[in-house]
Amino acid sequence: MTGTAWSYVSGTSEKPLLGMTIGDLFDRTVAQYPANEALVARHQGLRYTYAQLKEQVDTCAQALLALGVQKGDRVGIWAPNCAEWTITQFATSKIGAILVNINPAYRVHEVQYALSQSGCSYLITAAQFRSSDYTAMLYELLPELRNMPAGTRGNSSLKAIIRLSEEPTAGMLTWGEFMAMAARVTSDQLAEQQALQQFDDPINIQYTSGTTGYPKGATLSHHNILNNGYFVAELMAFSDQDRLVIPVPLYHCFGMVMGNLGCVTHGATMIYASAGFDAKAVLEAVQAERATALYGVPTMFIAELNLPEFASFDLSSLRTGVMAGSPCPVEVMKKVQSVMNMHAVEICYGMTETSPVSTQTRIGTPLAKQVGTVGQIHPHVEVKIVQPETGAVVPCGVTGELCTRGYSVMLGYWNNTEATASAIDAGRWMHTGDLAVMDDEGYINIVGRIKDMIIRGGENVYPREIEEFLYAHPKIQDVQVIGVPDEKYGEEIMAWVRLTKGQTATIDEIRDYCRGQIAHYKIPRYVKFVDAFPMTVTGKIQKYLMRQQSVAELGLQQADAVQVA
């Protein structure tokens, strides 16, 4: 790492970037570690060695080709953590199809937008998950499905829907029916298709909430995510002997990149404890599988530590892992290091648009740096901290906007050149919108956000998206959404609501309006009815004053005082 008195660092490394596609890397790992356990989906009772996983991946890839999927086609996946998710991830990478990650918490209008904006031609979907009945939602979105044979979509842009179930459903292929189609394509044909792929090709679209109220599809290449997963695991000293429990969702970079690709680049084992996060299932998986590493957002670690039976679990096999996704409370980090035996746990910082990680703490660094910063620059990445108004690099110790550049910066937002241009400047610097400060050793601390973003339990939520949804309520004249501190989730969502003159409403009425329409984590926990918002003389709403007032009124001073990295 090189640096000066200015807030700029470049990450050096003796190890070069991987100049290959995900499919080729996967095959290389299989050749090196065929008998290593590759994937354990405990809730499904499934275990695959790398050789067995390759059989599943190649079958899926051949089935996709048989279905008509071509290089560049978008294939959506709408499901919680499961073996089929990962099989699809590697299968699409082999044939050059672009995997579109769809949040399992999405409701009808959100999934409709993602499918439409990305131009998905194919969709792989779970039948249901928790309170979400995906099948019913798809029938609501596409009512003609009920009267169509499986695998045909008439005039719709969706050419086929594959349902992760063996129960026949009108208009959808079962997973078994789909996989059986592989017999129509030979392994040589698959190899020919795989050979056409280039590592700079787009391979993944991940939606991030937009300040305009519409999510943006961060478009990532093989090179972006393969290398990021590789170096995250490298900095944890991963080897083919490591076994990682991945309770974070696969639709996030945390799961599919830092988790899946981090493991596959090292011949390590991917372990899914359950479809969605379950604290007890996580600790059971660590104990039963003799896991050496564990991932999670702070909320997850807090839930695990607070289990009444926590002390009964044998976590002695753990040594490392990552806590990321939202600011990490220092006291929680200390407990994870001590009572969870994760002495080498690390903090990562990044964003979907940067594949995701830009900085990471290192094994062996002083405790104060481990728990009080988001670490140092990643290999082969640059970071600078600039004055937001001028773009000038600031001296070390001075707060400014964090910008990052390198192999990890996304190709752009899918079909959105304007948003891409506003995020990535002419020098290919990605402007994160986060306020940060760098010390003279290159350690970085995130101190705030320029963007009006809320991070609730690791989920990025933009107030404008919720505001635009609530504006449609017939009784609401105006609404402003803010984040307020929360000891469990880091932040919670609060809506300040101005009702139309003559109208009355209750807090429950506003929250009920949201249920089933927007993802559960976007529903405001707090609602305050007001006649006006605090504003500047020029009419700009002062959300920081709203937050200060809300902290006082709701008695959230203790949560606001929690020290985070």
N, C-alpha and C positions, 0 to 999 in steps of 0.2 A: 504493500500500500504506500502510495506517495501522497504527500500533502504539504501545505505551507501554512502561513499565518492566516491565509484566506480559507473560507469555508468551501473547499473543493478537495475531493479525494478520488483516486482511481484505484480500482481493485486489481491487484496483480495476482498471478497464479503460475505455478510451475506446470499445472495441468491445463492442457488446451481445451477449447470448446469442442464439443462433440459435433463433427460435421457429417451428420447422418440423419436419416428419417427415424421416426419412432418405430415403424415396422421393422426396419433393418436392425435397430438396436435391440428390439425385443427378440428377434431371431438369434442375434449374437449371444444374448444372455441365456436363452434356452440351450444353445450349443455348449455354453460354458457350465451351466448348472442344471442339467435336465432333471435330476432327481431331487433338487431342492424343492421344498414346499413353497409354492408361489402365492397361492391365494386360499384363505380360509374364510368362508362365510358361515359363521357359527349358527346364525338364526335360520339358515337354509340347509344346514347339515351337509355343506359342500366343501370338499378339499381337493385342490389340484396341485400337482407338482408342476414345474415349468414345462415339462414335456406334455403333460395332460392339458395345461392351460393353452398351449400352442394348438393342440387339436381343436379345442373349443373356439379359439380366436380364428383359426383358418377356416373352420366350418362356417362361422358367422360371416367372415369376409366373402367366402364363396357364395353364401346364400344372398348376401347383399348384391353381389354381381348378378346373380340369377334373377333377382327382383328387378334389375335394371338400373341400379345405382351406379353412377358414373363419377369420375374425378370432378370435384368441385360441387357436386350435389350436396345439399344440406340435409342431414339426418338428425332429427330432434330426438332427445331422450328425456322422458319425463317420469322419473322414478326415484325412490329413495335408494340408499346404499344396498347393493346386491351384486352377486357374481355377474349377472347379465350386463350390468352397467359397465363393468370393467372389460368384459369380453367385447362389448360393443365399442368401447373406447379404443382398444387396440386393433379391432377389425376395421373400423373406419379409417384408421391411420394407414393401414396397409394398402387400401385401395384409393386413398386420396379424397374420400368423402369428408365433408366438414361437419363435425359433431356439434350440434347446437344444444347446450346445456340448459334445461328448463327447470327452474326451481320447483321442488316438490310441493311447496306451499302455495304456488300460484293458483289463482281461481280463473274462471272462464275468460274474463276480459283480458287478463294478464297473459294467459297462454295463447289466446287468439292473437294478441299483438306480437308475441315472440315468434310464433309460427309464420305470421304474415310478413313481418319486417325482415326476417332472415330468409324468407322464401323457401321454407322447408318443403321438400318433396316427399319425405318419409318420416314417420314418427314411431318410435318404440316407447311404449307406455306401460306403467304398472296398472293393475286393475283398480287399486285403491291404496291409500296410505293414511292412517289415522282418520281424521274427519273428512278427508278428501276422497270422493268417489270419482276417480278419473274417467271411468267408463261413462258414467252419467253426464259428466261435464262435456265429454266429447260428443255425446248424443245431443246435448243441448246446443253445442257449437255447430254440429253437422247432423241435423235431424234425418237427412236422407240415408245416413249410415245404416239405420235399422232395416232398411229394405234392400240392402245391396249385398252381393256375395263378398266373402272375405277376400282382401287383396285387390279390390277394384274400387276406384273412387270417382268414377264418372267425370264430371267437369271440374271437380275441385282440384286445386293445386297440389293437394296431398294425394300422392299416387297409391300409397299403402300405409296401413296402420298395423303394427305388430303389438299384440297385447301379451304382457309377461304372465301368462296363465295358460293352463291346458284346457280350460273350460271354453268351448266354442262360443263365440260372440258375433252377432250380426255385423258384417262390414269390417271385421278385423281378423287378421291371422293370429293363431296361437304361436307361442314361441317355438313349439315343436314343429308345427307346420312350416314355419319360416326356416328353421334350421335344416329341415328335410330337403329344402330346395337346393342345398349346396351340391347335391349329387349331379345337378345340371352343369356344373362348372368344374373343370379339372384343376388340380394343384398347379399344373404348368400355366394355365390361364391366369390363376391368381398371381403366380410369380412374375408373369409378364406385366400385369397391372402394377404390382408393387415396384417393379423396376422403373416405372415411369415417374415415380414420385421424387420430388426435390425437397431438400430440408427447409427451403424458404417458402414453400407452399403453405397457404392457410390450411389449418386442420381443425380449428376449434373456435366457436363463437360463444362467449360468456356475457350474459346481460348484466349490466350495472345500471342502477337507477339513475335517471337523468334529472338535472335541475329544472329542465323544461317540463317535467312530469312524465316523460316517456323514457323507458330504459334504452340504453345504448349498447350495441353488441360489440364488445371488445374482440377483435379478430386476431387470433394467435397462430403462429406457425409452429411446425415441428421444432425448429431451431429455438424459438422462444421458450417453449415449455419443457422440452427434453433437457436442455441445459440447466434451466432453473431447478428442476427437480433433482438433477444430478448433483449440483453444487450445494443445495440445501442439505442433502444427505452426506455429501463429502465433508462438510463442516461439522457434522455430528459423528464423523469417523465411522460411517456405515460400512458394513461388509456383507458378504453372503450369509453370515451367521446371524444377522439381526432379524428380529421379528417385531413388526410395528402394528400396534392396534390403532385403527383409523376410525374414530367415532365422528369426525367432522364430515359434513356432506360431500359426496363425490362431485356434485354439480359445481362446487366451489373449487378454485385453484388449490386451496388448502388440501382438499381430499384427492383430487385427480392428478395434480402436479406434484406438490410436496410429498403427498402420500404415495400414490400409485407409481408415478414416474421415479420418485426417489428410491423406491424399493426395486423396481425393475432394472434401473441402471446399475444396481449393485448385487442383483441376485438374491435380494432379501425377501422376506415374507410379508404380504399384505393380509391383515386380519380385520374383518368386520364383525363387531360384537352383536349388532342389531341393525334393523332397517333405519331407524332413527335413533337419536341419542337416548341412551338409558344408562344412568350412572352405575347402577348395580351390574348390568350386563358388561360394561366396560371393565370393571374390576374383576369380574368373574373370568373374562377373556384374558386379562393380563396374567392371572394366576394359573388358569388351565393351560394356556398356550406358552407359558414361560416367556412372555413378551419382554423384549429388551428396550422397547421405545414406545412412547405414547404421545399422541397429538391431542390438541384441544384448544378451544377458546377459553378465556378465564372463567366464564360461566360454567363450563363443563367441569373444570378442575374443582371449582367451588362446590358443585353438586356432589362430586365424588368424595371430597374431603369431609363433607357434612353428612354422609350416609351414616345412620346409627350403627351399622355393622362394619364400618370402615376398618376398624382395627383387626377384624377377623380375617382379612385378606392377606395373602402372602404376595407382597410386591417386590420381593428381594431380587427378582430377575431384572427389574428395570434399571437402566443406567442413564438414558437420555430421552429426548423428545423435543417437541416444540410447543410453546404457548404463543399464540398470535391471534389475529383477527380483530382485536380491539385492545385498548390499553390494559396492561397487566398490573393489577394491584401488587405492590411490593410484598406485602405480608403473605399473600397467596403464593407468590413465587417462592418465598422462603420455605413455606410448608411443603410445597411440591418437591423442593430439593431435599428436604429432611425426611418427613414422614412417608413420602411416596418413593423414597430412594432414588429419585431422579437427579442425582448430583450434577449431571452434565446437561440438564434441561436448558434449552436455549429460547431466546425471544427472536422472532422474525418480524420485520416490517416490510410492507409493500402494498401493492394494489393490483387488481385484476389486470389492469392495462400494462403492468410490468411483469407479468407472467408467473408469480406475483412478487417475488422477494427481491428487495434492493439492499437491505442491511440485515445482519444477523449477529447475535452475540456468539462468542467463541468459548470453547471448552478451556478452562484454566484461567480465565480472566478474573480480576478481583470481584468479590461479591457485589460491591457497590456498582460496578459497571454491568454486572450480570443482571441485576434487578432494577437498576435505575436508568438504563438506556435501552435503545432498540439495537444496540451493537454498532458494528463497523461495516464498511462497504463490502458488498459481495464481489467475488472474483469476476473479472472482465466487465465490471459495471462502473460507471462514473456517477458521482453525486455532487451537486453544488447547491448552496443555499444563497438565494438572491433576494434583493429588495423587491417586493412585489410590484411596486409602481414603475421601477426603472429597469428591472432585470439585472442590475449590477450585483456581482458577487459580494457578499458581506464578509467582514472579518470573523474569525472564530470567536465564539461567545456571543454573537449577535443573532437575534432571531430574524428569520426570513422564510421565504417559501422554498420547500425542498423540491429540487428538480433532479431527474435521473435520466441517464442516457446509456445506450449499449445494446447488446444482442437481445436483451429482455423486453425492450419497448415494443409494444404491439404493432402490427401492421397498420392498424387504424380501426375506427369504428365502422362496422359493416354498413355500407350504403349510406354513409353520413359524413361527407367530406367537410362540411362546415364544422361539425363537432370535433372531427379529427384535427382540423387546422387550429382550433381554439385550445386543444390540449397539447399538441406536439408542435413546437416552434420550428423555425427554419433550420436550426442547428440540430434537429432531431432530439431535443430535450423534452421529456415528458414533464409537464407541470402538474404536480400532485395535488396542489391546493392545500397541502398541509404546512403548517408553520413548525419550523424546527430550529434547533440550535446545535452546532457542532463544537466539540472541544478540541484542544490542540493535539489530541491523540486520535482524532477522527471518530470518536464516539458521538452518536447522534441521539438527541432526545426530541420527541414530538411534543410540542407544547400547546398545540391548538389546530384549528382548521379554518382556512379561508373559506372553503366551500361550506355551504350551509347543510352539512351532512350529520346525521345521527348514526352512531354505531351502537346497535342494541344486540347484545349477546353475540357479537360477531357478524351480524347482518347489517349491511350498509343500507340506510333508509334516507331518502331525500324528502324533506318536508313538502316540497312543491308537488310531488306525486300524490301525497295524501291530501294536500290542500285542494288540488284540482278534482279529486274524487269527491270530497266533501262539499265542494261548491255546487255539485249537482243536487244536493239535498234541498227540497223545496222550501224549507224553513230557514236555511242559512244564507245570509247576505254576504258575509265575509268570514274568512277563517285564516288563522296563522298557526303553523305547527312548529314546535320547538322540541329540543331534547333537554330533559332534566336529569340530574344525576340519580343513579340507582345502584345500590350496593350489590345486587345480584347480577344485573345485566349490563352494568357500566352506565347505560343511559336508558331512559324510558321516554315514551312519546307523549307529548301533551298538546292538546288543541285549544287555542283561544278562539272562541266562536262568537261572532256577532250575528244575532238573529234578525230576520226581516221584521220590520216594524209591525207590532201587533201579534207576533207569534210567540209561543212559549214551547219549551222543549226540556227534556231531562237528559242527564248524562247518559243513562242507560239507553235512551232513545237514539242518541248519536252513535254510541258504540254498537248497538244492535243493527243500525243501518250499514255498518261496515262488515259485520260478520257474514262470511260466505261470499263476499264481494271482492275484498282485498285480502292479501296474505295476513295471517294472524299476527305476525310480528309488526305489521304496520298499523294495527288498530290502536288508537290512542288509549293509554291507560288512564290519563287524566284529561278532564274536559273542564274548561272555565268559560262561563258566559260573561261577556263584557260588552260595553257600549262603544269602546274605542280602544285603539292600540297606541302604545307610546311611539311617537314619531319625531323625526327631526323637522326643522323648519322647512326643509325642502320636500317633506312628505315621505321620507324613507322610514320604514318601520324599524324600530330598534329592538331586535330580538334579544340582544344581550340583556337589556333592561327587563324584558319579559321573563327571561330565565332567572335573573336575580330575584325578581318579585316572587316568582313561582317557588323557588327554593325556600324563601322565607315563609310563604303562606302554607306550603305543604310540609314544612319541617324536615327538609332534606339536607340540612347542614352537615350531618354526619356523613352521608353518602358523598356530598360535595367535597369533603375533606379527605377522602380516600386517596392516598398517594399512588400514582401510577407511573409506569415507565413510559 
